[in-house]
Amino acid sequence: MTLLLCSVPILWAAVTDYRKRIIPDWTWITILAIGGVSAFLLPSPTPLERILGFLLPGLSLFILALKYGGVGGGDIKLSAAMGFCFGLHALAAILFLALLPACVYAKATRQESVPLAVFLAIGFGGYAGALILGGLIR
């Protein structure tokens, strides 16, 4: 149910990031709120996995942004919210599925900065599809 509820804000973030290179605040706030509610209703991911999912990717992208640029604040907030909502392990899978298309896009368009929300949505779709095909969710 969490995946379904988060699909709309993730897709909206992807579309607006692609068109305008901005991620609306309501998208990541909604995902964070869904994660907060699901933390009380669902046993998985654990609180530790949620906290690590929030902190590690968010801090990593923040450090990359400070050192190299190319990563916007919206990307950082969106990945941190997704990490809290889905947990560190799920976010790692989502990022893994997002990495190859993002690299191909950057190479093909010769851009140093890519609309990361688009590729997070692709990774999210791949992760949700794998769960559905694997019979882990219905």
C-alpha positions in Angstrom: 0.0 0.0 0.0 2.9 2.3 0.8 4.3 1.9 -2.8 0.9 2.7 -4.3 0.4 5.8 -2.1 3.9 7.1 -3.0 3.7 6.5 -6.7 1.7 9.7 -7.4 4.2 12.1 -5.7 7.2 10.3 -7.2 5.7 10.5 -10.7 4.8 14.1 -10.2 8.3 14.9 -9.0 9.7 13.1 -12.0 7.6 15.1 -14.5 8.2 18.5 -12.9 11.9 17.7 -12.5 12.1 16.8 -16.2 10.2 19.8 -17.4 11.3 22.5 -15.1 14.3 21.0 -13.2 12.5 21.6 -9.9 11.0 19.1 -7.4 7.9 20.5 -5.6 8.2 20.4 -1.9 4.8 18.8 -1.5 6.1 15.6 -3.2 8.9 14.8 -0.8 6.8 16.0 2.2 4.0 13.7 1.2 6.4 10.7 0.9 7.9 11.5 4.3 4.5 11.7 5.8 3.4 8.4 4.3 6.6 6.9 5.7 5.9 8.4 9.1 2.4 6.9 9.2 3.5 3.6 7.9 6.2 3.4 10.6 3.5 3.0 13.1 1.3 0.6 11.1 3.8 -1.7 9.4 6.6 -3.8 11.0 8.9 -3.4 8.1 11.1 -1.5 7.4 12.4 -1.3 11.0 12.9 2.1 12.6 16.7 1.8 12.3 16.5 0.9 8.6 14.2 4.0 8.1 16.6 6.3 9.9 19.6 5.0 8.0 17.6 5.2 4.7 16.9 8.8 5.5 20.4 9.8 6.7 22.9 7.9 4.5 21.7 8.8 1.0 20.7 12.3 2.0 24.1 13.0 3.5 25.9 11.4 0.7 24.1 13.4 -1.9 24.6 16.6 0.2 28.3 16.0 0.3 28.4 15.4 -3.4 26.5 18.6 -4.0 28.9 20.6 -1.9 32.0 19.1 -3.4 31.0 18.7 -7.1 27.7 20.4 -7.6 25.1 19.0 -10.0 22.9 17.7 -7.2 20.0 19.9 -6.3 18.3 20.3 -2.9 15.1 18.8 -4.2 17.0 15.6 -5.2 18.5 15.4 -1.8 15.2 15.8 0.0 13.4 13.4 -2.3 16.0 10.6 -1.9 16.0 11.1 1.9 12.2 11.0 2.1 12.1 7.8 -0.1 14.8 6.3 2.2 12.8 7.0 5.3 9.6 5.7 3.7 11.0 2.5 2.1 14.1 1.9 4.2 17.8 1.7 3.3 17.6 -1.7 1.6 14.8 -0.7 -0.7 16.3 2.6 -1.5 19.6 0.9 -2.4 17.7 -1.3 -4.9 15.9 1.8 -6.3 19.1 3.7 -6.6 20.8 0.7 -8.3 18.0 0.5 -10.8 18.2 4.3 -11.4 21.9 4.5 -11.9 22.3 2.9 -15.3 19.6 4.9 -17.1 20.9 8.1 -15.4 24.4 7.4 -16.7 23.2 6.6 -20.2 21.1 9.7 -20.2 23.9 11.9 -19.0 26.3 10.4 -21.6 23.8 10.7 -24.5 22.8 14.3 -23.7 26.3 15.3 -22.6 24.9 16.8 -19.4 26.7 16.9 -16.1 23.4 17.4 -14.3 20.5 15.1 -14.8 16.9 15.3 -13.5 17.4 12.8 -10.8 13.7 12.4 -9.9 13.1 11.0 -13.3 15.6 8.2 -12.7 14.4 7.7 -9.1 10.9 7.1 -10.6 12.3 4.6 -13.0 14.1 2.8 -10.2 11.0 2.9 -8.1 9.0 1.4 -10.9 11.5 -1.3 -11.4 11.6 -2.1 -7.7 7.8 -2.1 -7.4 7.5 -4.3 -10.5 10.0 -6.8 -9.1 8.0 -7.0 -5.9 4.8 -7.6 -7.8 6.3 -10.1 -10.1 8.0 -11.9 -7.2 4.6 -12.1 -5.5 5.8 -10.2 -2.5 2.9 -7.7 -2.9 -0.4 -7.9 -4.6 
